[in-house]
Amino acid sequence: MVIEHAFVSTRPQEYVLAAAEAYLRARGFEPSPGGEGAAAGRAFEMRRGESKAHRARTIAGLPQRVSVEYDRGRVAVAATIEPSAKWGGGGSGSFTLTSGGVEGRPKHMVVHEQLLRAIVTGLQTLLAHDASGTPDYAAWDAAEAEAEALEARRKRRNGNALLIALAIVAALVVAAILATR
């Protein structure tokens, strides 16, 4: 999933890039391999999450990239998140051939979209609207809380399925023991 957004900032290039990098670093983003971050010039890219989507334990752990570009006051932000079969991607339960990564299923990627939109709008608020220069992570916190709640529901559902399966096996063992008597 990709979200692109552009806005205008009246702040100097150095401030915009440094503030954007600090905003992202505060939430675990690191410069992409080979990238130098905001010090590189007028653009940078940062990443967070696992290197492979199938290794992610939560939605927030999926591979995410954010690139920020500054051009004469215009700030362009692109945010991406890679879906996995476990967290919103296709391929689970059906046979599909894909070239490259897992295709996302929009119905199952609502939280992914909320997370990316929170990152992008948080950057816009910080760089274009907020005169105080203090970052606001409220929307980002809400999106990550929703992702954690989704993970808790998933664990509960899987735990219940395991308990039911164990109960059925135990009932079959008891029935087999009683049948042999």
C-alpha positions in Angstrom: 0.0 0.0 0.0 1.3 3.4 -0.9 0.1 6.9 0.2 1.5 10.0 -1.4 0.9 13.5 -0.1 2.2 16.9 -0.9 1.9 20.2 1.0 3.5 23.6 1.2 5.7 24.7 4.1 7.0 28.2 4.7 9.9 26.9 6.8 13.5 26.6 5.5 14.6 23.4 3.9 17.1 22.5 6.7 14.4 22.8 9.4 11.8 20.8 7.4 14.1 17.9 6.7 15.6 17.8 10.2 12.2 18.0 11.9 10.8 15.3 9.6 13.7 13.0 10.3 13.4 13.6 14.1 9.6 12.9 13.9 10.2 9.6 12.2 13.2 8.6 14.3 11.1 9.1 17.5 8.9 6.2 16.3 11.6 3.8 15.3 12.4 4.8 11.7 16.0 4.6 10.6 17.7 5.8 7.4 17.3 3.3 4.6 20.5 1.3 3.8 22.7 3.4 1.7 20.8 6.6 2.6 22.2 9.4 4.7 19.0 10.8 6.1 18.2 14.5 6.1 21.8 15.6 5.9 22.0 14.2 2.4 20.3 17.2 0.7 16.8 17.9 -0.3 15.3 14.4 0.2 15.7 11.3 2.4 14.1 7.9 2.9 13.7 6.1 6.2 12.4 2.6 7.1 11.2 0.6 10.0 9.8 -2.9 10.7 11.1 -6.3 9.7 13.1 -6.8 6.6 10.6 -9.4 5.3 6.8 -9.0 5.7 6.3 -12.6 6.7 8.4 -12.1 9.8 6.3 -9.3 11.2 4.4 -10.2 14.4 2.2 -7.1 14.2 1.0 -4.6 11.6 3.4 -2.0 13.0 6.2 -4.5 12.5 5.5 -4.8 8.7 8.2 -3.2 6.5 7.4 0.5 6.2 9.2 3.2 4.2 8.7 6.9 4.3 10.4 9.3 1.8 10.4 13.1 2.2 11.4 15.5 -0.5 11.7 19.3 -0.2 11.6 21.4 -3.3 11.2 25.2 -2.9 8.6 25.0 -0.2 6.8 22.0 -1.6 7.1 18.9 0.6 6.3 15.6 -1.0 5.8 12.6 1.3 5.4 9.0 0.2 4.7 6.3 2.8 4.5 2.6 2.0 3.7 -0.6 4.0 4.2 -4.1 2.7 1.4 -6.5 3.4 1.9 -10.1 4.4 -0.4 -13.0 4.1 -0.9 -12.9 7.9 -1.6 -9.1 8.0 -3.9 -8.2 5.1 -2.2 -9.6 2.1 -3.6 -12.2 -0.3 -2.5 -15.7 -0.7 -3.8 -17.2 2.5 -6.2 -20.0 1.9 -6.1 -19.9 -1.8 -3.6 -20.7 -4.5 -2.4 -17.6 -6.3 0.6 -16.8 -8.4 2.2 -13.4 -7.9 5.3 -11.7 -9.2 7.1 -10.1 -6.3 5.4 -9.3 -3.1 2.1 -10.2 -1.6 -0.9 -8.2 -3.0 -3.0 -6.5 -0.4 -6.7 -7.0 0.1 -8.2 -3.5 0.7 -10.9 -4.8 3.0 -8.2 -6.2 5.3 -5.8 -3.2 5.1 -7.9 -0.6 6.9 -5.5 -0.4 9.8 -2.5 -0.2 7.4 -4.1 2.8 5.7 -4.9 4.5 9.1 -1.2 4.0 10.1 0.2 5.5 6.9 -2.3 8.4 6.9 -1.4 9.2 10.6 2.3 9.3 9.7 1.7 11.6 6.7 -0.7 13.9 8.3 1.5 14.1 11.4 4.3 15.2 9.2 2.1 17.8 7.6 0.9 19.1 10.9 4.4 19.4 12.2 6.0 21.0 9.1 3.2 23.2 7.7 0.6 24.0 10.4 2.2 23.8 13.8 3.9 27.1 14.8 5.2 25.6 18.1 7.2 22.8 16.3 6.0 20.1 18.7 5.2 16.8 17.2 1.7 15.4 17.6 1.5 11.6 17.7 -2.1 11.2 18.7 -3.4 9.8 15.4 -0.3 7.6 15.1 -0.9 6.3 18.6 -4.5 5.6 17.8 -3.6 3.7 14.6 -1.0 1.6 16.5 -3.5 1.0 19.3 -6.0 -0.3 16.7 -3.2 -2.6 15.3 -2.5 -3.9 18.8 -6.2 -4.6 19.4 -6.4 -6.4 16.1 -3.4 -8.6 17.2 -5.1 -9.3 20.6 -8.3 -10.4 18.8 -6.3 -12.6 16.5 -4.5 -14.2 19.4 -7.7 -14.7 21.3 -9.4 -16.3 18.2 -6.4 -18.6 17.6 -6.3 -19.5 21.3 -10.0 -20.4 21.3 -9.6 -22.5 18.2 -6.7 -24.4 19.8 -8.8 -25.0 23.0 -11.7 -26.4 20.9 -9.4 -28.7 19.0 -7.8 -30.0 22.3 -11.3 -30.5 23.7 -12.4 -32.5 20.7 -9.2 -34.7 20.9 -9.7 -35.2 24.6 -13.4 -36.2 24.0 -12.3 -38.7 21.3 -9.7 -40.2 23.7 -12.2 -40.5 26.5 -14.7 -42.1 24.1 -12.1 -44.5 22.8 -11.2 -45.5 26.4 -14.9 -46.0 27.3 -15.5 -48.1 24.2 -12.7 -50.5 25.0 -14.2 -51.3 28.5 
